[in-house]
Amino acid sequence: MTAWQRTSKPRLSYRSETDVPGMRCRAIEPLEWQDIKEARLLPFRDPADCLIVGTAIRLGYPLITKDHEIVDSGLVETIW
């Protein structure tokens, strides 16, 4: 094994909605400019929360989270 093989990161795989029967979900979703624009308007202190919620809003997907700030905001449907 070369040094490059040891240090290179594995590629992330993409799972489509059809990978989970009966559920609309995606394991990995790339950020789009719309997500970033939406995130800038959100009230969360954590920038990652803003990006996650902004992406969920664009996709119309619920989030699986118990983060009280996100749940209490009512901006996106949450499951937990």
N, C-alpha and C positions, 0 to 999 in steps of 0.2 A: 504494500500500500504506500502510495506516495504521500508527501507532506500535504499536497494540495487536496488529495482525497480525504485526509483526516480533518482538514480545516474547512472544507467547503460545506455549506449548509445544505440540507436536503431540500428539494423543491417541494413547495406546498401543493397539495392536490386540490382540485376543485370538485365539489360534489354538487350535482344539480338537484333541483327540487324533487326529481323522480327517485332519488336514492333512498328516500324515507317514505315508504308507502303511507298514504293518508295524511301526510304532513307537508305543509308548505314551509320549507326551510332550506337554508344554504349553510354549509359549514364555513365557507370562505367567500367573502364578497369584496371585490376591489372598491376602494374609495373613488368617488366621482366628485367633480367640482361642486355639484349640487349639494352633496353631503357636507362639504366644507363650508359652503355658504350658509346652509341650514345650521350647522354647528356654531357658527359665530353669533347666531341670534339666541342660542339656548342659554338658560340661566345657571347651568352647572359650574361648580368651581373646577372640577377635574376636566381638562381638555379631552381626555380619552372618552369620558362619559358623553361629552358633546358630540364627538364623532360617531360613537356607537348609536346614540339616540337619533342623530341626524340621518344616519344610514337606514335605521329601522323605519323612520318616518317616510323616507323616499320609497322604500320597498313595500311599505304597508304591512310589515311583519311585526309580531309581538316579540318582546325580549324575554328571555329566561334570566331573571335576576332577582336578587333580594336586596339590592342597593336601595335603601329607603329614600334617598334623594330622587332617584329616577321613578320609583313606584309612586311616591307622594306627589310628584309633579303632574301626573295624569296626562302627560304629553304623548305617551306611547303606551299601548297595551302591554302589560307585563304578566308573566306567569311565574309563580313560585309560591 
